[in-house]
């Protein structure tokens, strides 16, 4: 049985960079950058005015001048004409370039206008106030975004500002989902007393969306060797296969047997974690990676986050730092000797993580109010209030 660290090492050994493709920035959300992004010029590219008001020379203020003669107006996108002398100022707008002969901007709220003169009512000034200095955000040629950055609205806006209408992103692998179990029925079907609905199939589809992956093949099969063999044979035409259920020690758990019948090399069989111990990893002769996840909902979710996302991160060039540190406000015992994962949420009434009550890994409501999983390492028999643990948000 592998530890979680050994399993991560095996998964990352199978990782290879995804193919890069061009992506328009208007379709970039949740894609992963496959290139470093550099500033095409200084930002700001000039000394940029941050307030509507007037631009003047700080030395005039220091010498006691409080009324200034307006020389001209400067709008955003315009260049100031001429220079100001002693006791003069420019009326200036937010976003305009600060004229070289001025070094201080007074906001409009601190001014009183008297025709062509303007009086400064501020009690104190400092040079370069209300001015964003050239290159204070970044300099030309500076790396702004690294390869492996997961993109969202802030990244899209930054790329637009950098003049990048499209960028190279990782092309996610073609993916198949195979769920198993004779007791499982489709969500749309009438359910009998001893049947349950196929929630995990939809859970996996939803979790893959975070990575811009839509399964190309999705099927549910009963506990039949023939049906399972046929479904897996088709699924293995994809680059990534997710299997749910059928990997425990039950008499009707045929997944491992059928994978071996299809010449899939088993790289990991069982991991010392709870929930998720039956997790299995395999690789087909054509290089398809197979992740077989346990059938209980919480186990499925935990192993997807720990192992499938670990693989996607590695192939996308994302550093595997997904854990935060947080203190707990509860007592907890580890009786399994495994690394244990359990639902937690940020304490709404104070500092630290709050332990969520749940009825084992089959509880369909276990993750509903949680904000992530707490990680109870196998080396620690007890957790105490105030103790820090790794916390995996989702």
C-alpha positions in Angstrom: 0.0 0.0 0.0 1.4 3.4 -1.0 1.5 6.5 1.1 -0.1 9.7 -0.3 3.4 11.1 -0.9 4.5 8.0 -2.8 1.3 8.1 -4.9 1.9 11.8 -5.8 5.4 10.9 -6.9 4.2 8.1 -9.1 1.5 10.3 -10.6 3.9 13.1 -11.4 6.3 10.6 -13.0 3.5 9.9 -15.5 2.9 13.6 -16.2 3.9 15.2 -19.5 3.3 18.7 -20.8 -0.1 19.1 -22.5 -0.1 20.3 -26.1 -0.3 24.1 -26.4 -3.0 25.8 -28.4 -3.9 29.5 -29.0 -6.8 30.9 -27.1 -8.6 34.2 -27.5 -8.6 36.1 -24.2 -12.4 36.4 -24.3 -12.5 32.6 -23.9 -9.7 32.2 -21.5 -11.5 31.7 -18.1 -10.3 28.5 -16.3 -7.6 27.8 -19.0 -4.0 27.3 -17.9 -1.3 29.5 -19.5 1.3 27.6 -21.5 3.7 30.5 -21.9 5.4 33.2 -19.8 3.9 36.7 -20.2 6.2 39.7 -20.3 5.4 43.4 -20.2 5.6 45.0 -23.6 6.4 48.4 -22.1 6.6 50.2 -18.7 3.3 50.3 -16.7 2.3 53.0 -16.3 4.1 54.1 -19.5 4.2 57.6 -18.1 3.7 59.5 -14.8 -0.1 59.0 -14.6 -2.4 61.3 -12.8 -4.6 59.5 -10.3 -7.1 62.4 -9.5 -9.0 65.2 -11.2 -7.5 68.5 -10.0 -4.4 70.6 -10.7 -0.8 69.8 -11.3 1.8 72.2 -9.9 5.4 72.4 -8.8 6.0 71.3 -5.2 8.7 74.0 -4.7 6.0 76.7 -5.3 3.9 75.2 -2.4 7.0 75.0 -0.2 7.7 78.7 -0.9 4.3 79.6 0.5 2.2 80.0 -2.7 -1.4 79.0 -2.2 -3.1 80.6 -5.3 -2.1 79.4 -8.7 -2.7 80.8 -12.2 -4.3 78.2 -14.6 -2.1 77.9 -17.7 -4.1 75.2 -19.6 -6.1 72.0 -19.3 -4.7 68.5 -19.8 -7.0 65.6 -20.6 -6.4 61.9 -20.5 -4.7 60.9 -23.8 -3.3 64.4 -24.4 0.1 65.8 -24.0 0.6 69.1 -22.1 1.7 72.0 -24.3 4.4 74.2 -22.8 5.6 74.3 -19.2 4.4 76.0 -16.1 6.4 78.6 -14.3 6.4 80.0 -10.8 2.8 80.2 -9.4 1.2 78.4 -12.4 -0.6 75.1 -12.7 -2.4 72.8 -15.1 -6.0 71.8 -14.7 -5.6 68.0 -15.2 -7.8 64.9 -15.5 -7.6 61.4 -14.1 -5.5 59.2 -16.4 -3.6 62.1 -18.0 0.2 62.2 -18.3 1.6 64.5 -15.7 3.5 67.3 -17.4 7.3 67.2 -16.9 7.3 70.6 -15.4 4.9 69.5 -12.6 5.5 67.0 -9.8 2.4 67.2 -7.5 -1.3 66.8 -8.1 -4.0 68.4 -5.8 -7.4 66.7 -6.0 -10.4 68.8 -7.0 -12.0 68.6 -3.6 -9.1 70.6 -2.1 -9.4 73.5 -4.5 -11.4 76.7 -4.7 -11.6 78.4 -8.2 -11.5 82.2 -8.6 -11.8 82.7 -12.4 -8.4 82.0 -13.9 -6.9 81.5 -10.4 -7.3 78.4 -8.2 -6.7 78.3 -4.4 -5.3 75.2 -2.7 -7.0 74.5 0.7 -4.9 71.4 1.7 -3.1 71.8 4.9 -0.2 69.6 3.8 1.2 68.3 0.5 4.0 66.0 -0.5 5.8 65.7 -3.8 4.4 63.2 -6.4 1.1 62.8 -4.5 -1.7 61.5 -6.6 0.7 60.5 -9.3 1.4 56.9 -10.3 5.1 56.9 -11.3 6.2 55.5 -14.6 7.0 51.8 -14.3 5.9 51.5 -10.7 3.6 48.6 -11.6 6.1 46.8 -13.9 8.9 47.5 -16.3 9.3 46.6 -19.9 10.5 43.0 -20.4 9.5 42.0 -16.8 7.8 38.6 -16.5 4.3 39.3 -15.3 2.6 35.9 -15.5 4.3 32.5 -15.4 3.5 29.5 -17.4 1.0 27.3 -15.4 -1.1 30.2 -14.2 -4.8 29.4 -14.0 -6.7 32.2 -15.7 -9.6 34.2 -14.4 -11.0 37.7 -14.9 -8.0 39.5 -13.4 -5.6 37.7 -15.7 -7.8 38.4 -18.7 -7.9 42.1 -17.9 -4.1 42.2 -17.4 -3.5 40.4 -20.7 -5.7 42.9 -22.5 -3.7 45.8 -20.9 -0.5 44.1 -22.1 -1.8 44.0 -25.7 -2.2 40.2 -25.8 -5.4 39.4 -27.8 -4.6 35.7 -27.6 -2.2 33.5 -25.6 -0.9 29.9 -25.6 -2.8 27.6 -23.2 -2.6 24.0 -22.3 -5.0 21.8 -24.3 -6.7 19.5 -21.8 -6.8 15.8 -22.5 -9.7 14.0 -24.1 -11.5 12.4 -21.2 -13.8 9.5 -20.5 -15.9 8.8 -17.4 -17.1 5.3 -16.5 -19.3 4.8 -13.5 -20.2 1.4 -12.2 -22.7 -0.4 -10.0 -25.8 -2.5 -10.5 -27.5 -0.5 -7.7 -27.0 2.8 -9.5 -29.6 4.4 -11.7 -29.7 7.6 -13.8 -30.8 10.8 -12.2 -33.7 11.0 -14.6 -34.9 7.4 -13.8 -37.4 6.2 -11.3 -35.5 4.9 -8.3 -36.5 1.7 -6.4 -36.1 1.2 -2.7 -32.7 -0.4 -2.8 -31.2 1.7 -5.6 -29.4 5.0 -5.5 -29.0 7.7 -8.2 -25.7 8.3 -10.1 -24.5 11.4 -8.3 -20.8 10.7 -8.7 -21.0 10.8 -12.5 -22.3 14.3 -12.3 -19.9 15.2 -9.5 -17.0 14.3 -11.8 -18.4 16.2 -14.7 -18.7 19.3 -12.5 -15.2 18.9 -11.1 -13.7 18.6 -14.5 -15.3 21.8 -15.6 -12.8 23.6 -13.4 -10.2 22.5 -15.8 -12.2 23.2 -18.9 -12.6 19.5 -19.6 -15.9 18.1 -21.0 -15.9 14.3 -21.1 -16.1 13.0 -24.7 -17.3 9.6 -23.5 -19.5 9.0 -20.4 -21.2 5.8 -19.6 -22.6 3.9 -16.6 -22.4 0.1 -16.6 -23.8 -2.6 -14.3 -21.6 -5.0 -12.4 -21.0 -7.2 -15.5 -17.6 -8.3 -16.7 -18.7 -8.2 -20.3 -20.3 -4.8 -20.1 -17.4 -3.3 -18.1 -14.8 -4.7 -20.5 -16.6 -3.2 -23.5 -17.0 0.2 -21.7 -13.4 0.4 -20.6 -12.2 -0.7 -24.1 -14.0 2.3 -25.6 -12.9 4.6 -22.7 -9.3 3.8 -23.3 -9.4 5.5 -26.6 -9.3 8.8 -24.6 -6.2 10.3 -23.1 -7.6 10.3 -19.6 -10.0 7.8 -18.0 -11.9 8.3 -14.7 -13.6 5.2 -13.3 -15.9 5.4 -10.3 -16.7 2.4 -8.2 -15.9 -1.3 -8.6 -12.4 -1.2 -7.1 -13.0 -2.5 -3.5 -12.8 -6.1 -2.4 -16.4 -7.1 -3.2 -17.3 -10.2 -5.3 -18.8 -7.9 -7.9 -15.9 -5.4 -8.1 -14.4 -6.2 -11.5 -12.6 -3.0 -12.5 -9.1 -4.1 -11.6 -9.6 -7.5 -13.3 -11.0 -5.9 -16.5 -8.2 -3.3 -16.6 -5.6 -6.0 -16.5 -7.5 -7.9 -19.2 -7.1 -4.8 -21.3 -3.3 -4.8 -20.7 -3.5 -1.7 -18.4 -0.4 -1.6 -16.1 -1.4 -1.1 -12.5 0.8 1.6 -11.0 -1.0 2.1 -7.7 -3.4 -0.2 -6.0 -4.6 1.1 -2.6 -3.3 4.2 -0.8 -3.0 4.7 3.0 -5.7 7.4 3.2 -9.2 7.6 4.6 -11.5 8.0 2.8 -10.2 6.8 -0.5 -8.1 3.7 0.3 -9.1 1.6 -2.8 -7.8 4.3 -5.2 -6.1 2.7 -8.2 -3.9 4.2 -10.9 -3.1 2.5 -14.2 -1.6 3.2 -17.6 -2.6 1.6 -20.9 -0.1 0.5 -23.6 -1.1 3.6 -25.7 -0.3 5.9 -22.7 -3.8 6.6 -21.4 -3.8 7.2 -17.7 -6.6 5.6 -15.7 -7.7 6.9 -12.4 -10.1 4.5 -10.6 -11.9 6.3 -7.7 -13.9 4.8 -4.9 -17.7 4.8 -5.2 -18.7 6.6 -2.0 -19.3 10.3 -2.7 -16.8 11.8 -0.2 -14.1 9.3 -1.3 -14.7 10.1 -4.9 -14.3 13.9 -4.2 -11.2 13.5 -2.0 -9.4 11.2 -4.4 -10.2 13.5 -7.4 -8.8 16.5 -5.6 -5.7 14.6 -4.3 -4.8 12.7 -7.3 -6.6 13.7 -10.6 -6.0 17.4 -9.9 -2.4 16.6 -8.9 -1.9 15.1 -12.4 -3.6 17.9 -14.2 -1.5 20.4 -12.3 1.7 18.6 -13.2 0.9 18.4 -16.9 -0.1 22.1 -16.9 3.1 23.3 -15.1 1.3 24.3 -12.0 3.2 23.9 -8.8 1.6 21.3 -6.5 1.0 23.7 -3.6 -2.7 23.3 -3.0 -2.7 23.1 0.8 -3.2 26.1 3.1 -2.3 26.0 6.8 -5.0 26.7 9.3 -5.6 26.2 13.0 -8.4 24.0 14.2 -10.9 24.7 17.0 -11.7 21.1 17.9 -10.3 17.8 19.2 -10.0 14.9 16.8 -8.5 11.4 17.0 -6.8 9.4 14.2 -7.5 5.8 14.8 -6.8 4.4 11.4 -3.0 5.0 11.1 -3.7 6.5 7.7 -3.7 10.1 6.4 -7.3 11.1 7.1 -9.3 13.8 5.3 -12.5 15.3 6.6 -14.9 18.1 5.8 -14.3 21.5 7.5 -15.3 25.1 7.1 -14.0 28.4 8.2 -15.4 29.1 11.6 -18.1 31.8 11.1 -17.9 32.9 14.7 -14.2 33.2 15.1 -10.7 32.1 14.1 -9.9 28.6 12.9 -11.5 25.7 11.1 -14.7 24.1 12.3 -15.2 20.4 12.1 -18.3 19.4 10.0 -20.4 16.5 11.3 -21.1 13.8 8.7 -22.0 10.1 8.6 -19.0 8.6 6.9 -17.8 8.7 3.3 -21.2 7.7 1.9 -23.0 10.7 3.3 -24.3 12.6 0.3 -24.6 15.9 2.4 -21.0 15.7 3.8 -19.5 18.4 1.6 -22.5 20.6 1.3 -21.6 23.3 3.9 -17.9 22.6 3.9 -15.3 24.8 2.4 -12.6 22.2 2.1 -10.9 19.2 3.6 -8.8 19.1 6.7 -5.7 16.8 6.6 -5.0 14.7 9.7 -1.5 13.2 9.1 -1.0 9.6 10.1 1.9 10.6 12.4 -0.5 12.5 14.7 -2.8 10.5 16.9 -4.6 13.6 18.1 -5.5 17.1 17.0 -6.0 19.8 19.6 -7.6 23.3 19.4 -5.1 25.8 18.1 -3.1 23.2 16.3 -2.2 24.0 12.7 -3.0 21.5 9.9 -3.0 21.4 6.2 -6.3 22.5 4.7 -7.4 21.8 1.1 -10.0 24.3 -0.1 -12.4 23.4 -2.9 
